[in-house]
Amino acid sequence: MLLVEQHVGFALDAAGRYYVLAAGRIRSEGSGGTGAATDVRTAMAI
């Protein structure tokens, strides 16, 4: 299932894995959960 969500914490709590896409390519991936929030926010920074 694909979940697109603006609230990173909520999405990571609901997900077993995450993928951050940029221009259609995987920029970052890993296990879900609240511990992944810093990694996701770093990957999303422009």
GUTI-504772 format. One record per residue: x, y, z of N, C-alpha, C, CB in turn; residue number from 1; residue in one letter. Coordinates in Angstrom, 2 decimals. Glycine has a CB too. Layout:
BEGIN
+---------+---------+---------+---------+---------+---------+---------+---------+---------+---------+---------+---------+-----+------+
|     n.x |     n.y |     n.z |    ca.x |    ca.y |    ca.z |     c.x |     c.y |     c.z |    cb.x |    cb.y |    cb.z | pos | code |
+---------+---------+---------+---------+---------+---------+---------+---------+---------+---------+---------+---------+-----+------+
|       X |       Y |       Z |       X |       Y |       Z |       X |       Y |       Z |       X |       Y |       Z | NUM |    A |
...
+---------+---------+---------+---------+---------+---------+---------+---------+---------+---------+---------+---------+-----+------+
***
This chain:
BEGIN
+---------+---------+---------+---------+---------+---------+---------+---------+---------+---------+---------+---------+-----+------+
|     n.x |     n.y |     n.z |    ca.x |    ca.y |    ca.z |     c.x |     c.y |     c.z |    cb.x |    cb.y |    cb.z | pos | code |
+---------+---------+---------+---------+---------+---------+---------+---------+---------+---------+---------+---------+-----+------+
|    0.84 |   -1.16 |    0.00 |    0.00 |    0.00 |    0.00 |    0.90 |    1.23 |    0.00 |   -0.96 |   -0.01 |    1.21 |   1 |    M |
|    0.54 |    2.23 |   -0.72 |    1.26 |    3.50 |   -0.77 |    0.50 |    4.50 |    0.09 |    1.41 |    4.01 |   -2.24 |   2 |    L |
|    1.21 |    5.12 |    1.02 |    0.62 |    6.16 |    1.87 |    1.41 |    7.43 |    1.65 |    0.63 |    5.73 |    3.39 |   3 |    L |
|    0.72 |    8.47 |    1.23 |    1.34 |    9.78 |    1.07 |    0.78 |   10.64 |    2.18 |    1.07 |   10.40 |   -0.37 |   4 |    V |
|    1.65 |   11.15 |    3.02 |    1.20 |   11.85 |    4.22 |    2.14 |   13.01 |    4.52 |    1.12 |   10.89 |    5.43 |   5 |    E |
|    1.59 |   14.14 |    4.94 |    2.40 |   15.30 |    5.30 |    2.95 |   15.20 |    6.72 |    1.58 |   16.57 |    5.16 |   6 |    Q |
|    2.29 |   14.45 |    7.58 |    2.70 |   14.31 |    8.97 |    3.60 |   13.09 |    9.10 |    1.46 |   14.20 |    9.91 |   7 |    H |
|    4.91 |   13.32 |    9.11 |    5.90 |   12.24 |    9.07 |    5.73 |   11.28 |   10.23 |    7.30 |   12.82 |    9.09 |   8 |    V |
|    5.53 |   11.79 |   11.43 |    5.39 |   10.93 |   12.61 |    4.23 |    9.95 |   12.48 |    5.20 |   11.77 |   13.86 |   9 |    G |
|    3.08 |   10.44 |   12.03 |    1.91 |    9.58 |   11.84 |    2.19 |    8.50 |   10.81 |    0.70 |   10.42 |   11.41 |  10 |    F |
|    2.77 |    8.90 |    9.69 |    3.05 |    7.94 |    8.61 |    4.03 |    6.88 |    9.06 |    3.60 |    8.67 |    7.37 |  11 |    A |
|    5.07 |    7.26 |    9.77 |    6.08 |    6.29 |   10.22 |    5.51 |    5.34 |   11.27 |    7.30 |    7.01 |   10.79 |  12 |    L |
|    4.62 |    5.81 |   12.11 |    3.97 |    4.93 |   13.10 |    3.14 |    3.86 |   12.40 |    3.09 |    5.74 |   14.06 |  13 |    D |
|    2.55 |    4.20 |   11.27 |    1.67 |    3.28 |   10.55 |    2.44 |    2.36 |    9.61 |    0.64 |    4.07 |    9.76 |  14 |    A |
|    3.69 |    2.68 |    9.31 |    4.43 |    1.96 |    8.27 |    5.45 |    0.97 |    8.84 |    5.15 |    2.95 |    7.37 |  15 |    A |
|    5.60 |   -0.14 |    8.15 |    6.65 |   -1.09 |    8.47 |    7.96 |   -0.71 |    7.80 |    6.24 |   -2.50 |    8.07 |  16 |    G |
|    7.86 |   -0.07 |    6.64 |    9.01 |    0.41 |    5.88 |    8.65 |    1.77 |    5.29 |    9.44 |   -0.60 |    4.75 |  17 |    R |
|    9.67 |    2.56 |    4.99 |    9.43 |    3.84 |    4.34 |   10.37 |    4.00 |    3.16 |    9.60 |    5.01 |    5.35 |  18 |    Y |
|    9.94 |    4.80 |    2.21 |   10.74 |    5.18 |    1.05 |   10.53 |    6.67 |    0.84 |   10.35 |    4.36 |   -0.24 |  19 |    Y |
|   11.60 |    7.41 |    0.65 |   11.51 |    8.82 |    0.31 |   11.88 |    8.93 |   -1.17 |   12.44 |    9.72 |    1.22 |  20 |    V |
|   10.96 |    9.48 |   -1.97 |   11.19 |    9.61 |   -3.41 |   11.51 |   11.05 |   -3.76 |    9.96 |    9.13 |   -4.20 |  21 |    L |
|   12.43 |   11.22 |   -4.70 |   12.76 |   12.54 |   -5.25 |   12.90 |   12.38 |   -6.75 |   14.08 |   13.13 |   -4.60 |  22 |    A |
|   12.12 |   13.11 |   -7.51 |   12.13 |   13.04 |   -8.96 |   11.93 |   11.62 |   -9.46 |   13.44 |   13.59 |   -9.50 |  23 |    A |
|   11.06 |   10.87 |   -8.77 |   10.73 |    9.52 |   -9.19 |   11.74 |    8.45 |   -8.82 |   10.55 |    9.50 |  -10.64 |  24 |    G |
|   12.76 |    8.80 |   -8.07 |   13.78 |    7.84 |   -7.65 |   13.82 |    7.75 |   -6.12 |   15.18 |    8.24 |   -8.21 |  25 |    R |
|   14.18 |    6.57 |   -5.64 |   14.27 |    6.37 |   -4.19 |   15.51 |    7.11 |   -3.67 |   14.34 |    4.85 |   -3.84 |  26 |    I |
|   15.26 |    8.05 |   -2.77 |   16.35 |    8.83 |   -2.17 |   16.79 |    8.22 |   -0.84 |   15.92 |   10.28 |   -1.96 |  27 |    R |
|   15.84 |    7.61 |   -0.12 |   16.14 |    7.00 |    1.17 |   15.09 |    5.93 |    1.44 |   16.15 |    8.07 |    2.32 |  28 |    S |
|   15.48 |    4.90 |    2.19 |   14.54 |    3.85 |    2.58 |   15.00 |    3.24 |    3.89 |   14.43 |    2.76 |    1.48 |  29 |    E |
|   14.06 |    2.60 |    4.59 |   14.40 |    1.97 |    5.86 |   13.17 |    1.44 |    6.57 |   15.13 |    2.95 |    6.75 |  30 |    G |
|   13.37 |    1.00 |    7.79 |   12.27 |    0.49 |    8.62 |   11.46 |    1.65 |    9.17 |   12.81 |   -0.39 |    9.77 |  31 |    S |
|   10.16 |    1.44 |    9.28 |    9.28 |    2.46 |    9.82 |    9.44 |    2.58 |   11.32 |    7.83 |    2.16 |    9.47 |  32 |    G |
|    8.53 |    3.29 |   11.94 |    8.57 |    3.51 |   13.38 |    9.07 |    4.91 |   13.70 |    9.46 |    2.47 |   14.06 |  33 |    G |
|    8.84 |    5.33 |   14.90 |    9.18 |    6.70 |   15.29 |   10.67 |    6.97 |   15.27 |    8.63 |    6.99 |   16.67 |  34 |    T |
|   11.50 |    5.94 |   15.40 |   12.95 |    6.13 |   15.39 |   13.49 |    6.56 |   14.04 |   13.63 |    4.87 |   15.80 |  35 |    G |
|   12.71 |    6.43 |   12.98 |   13.15 |    6.76 |   11.63 |   12.86 |    8.22 |   11.26 |   12.49 |    5.84 |   10.63 |  36 |    A |
|   12.20 |    8.96 |   12.10 |   11.77 |   10.31 |   11.76 |   12.94 |   11.22 |   11.39 |   11.00 |   10.92 |   12.93 |  37 |    A |
|   14.04 |   11.16 |   12.10 |   15.19 |   12.02 |   11.80 |   15.76 |   11.68 |   10.43 |   16.29 |   11.86 |   12.88 |  38 |    T |
|   15.89 |   10.39 |   10.12 |   16.42 |    9.99 |    8.82 |   15.51 |   10.46 |    7.69 |   16.58 |    8.46 |    8.76 |  39 |    D |
|   14.21 |   10.35 |    7.88 |   13.26 |   10.77 |    6.85 |   13.32 |   12.28 |    6.66 |   11.81 |   10.33 |    7.22 |  40 |    V |
|   13.33 |   13.03 |    7.74 |   13.39 |   14.49 |    7.62 |   14.69 |   14.94 |    6.96 |   13.25 |   15.13 |    9.00 |  41 |    R |
|   15.79 |   14.26 |    7.25 |   17.07 |   14.58 |    6.61 |   16.99 |   14.32 |    5.11 |   18.22 |   13.77 |    7.24 |  42 |    T |
|   16.41 |   13.19 |    4.73 |   16.29 |   12.84 |    3.30 |   15.36 |   13.80 |    2.56 |   15.78 |   11.41 |    3.15 |  43 |    A |
|   14.39 |   14.37 |    3.26 |   13.44 |   15.27 |    2.64 |   13.94 |   16.71 |    2.56 |   12.14 |   15.24 |    3.38 |  44 |    M |
|   15.01 |   17.03 |    3.28 |   15.53 |   18.41 |    3.29 |   16.08 |   18.77 |    1.92 |   16.63 |   18.57 |    4.37 |  45 |    A |
|   15.83 |   19.98 |    1.55 |   16.30 |   20.47 |    0.23 |   17.47 |   21.39 |    0.44 |   15.17 |   21.19 |   -0.55 |  46 |    I |
+---------+---------+---------+---------+---------+---------+---------+---------+---------+---------+---------+---------+-----+------+
***
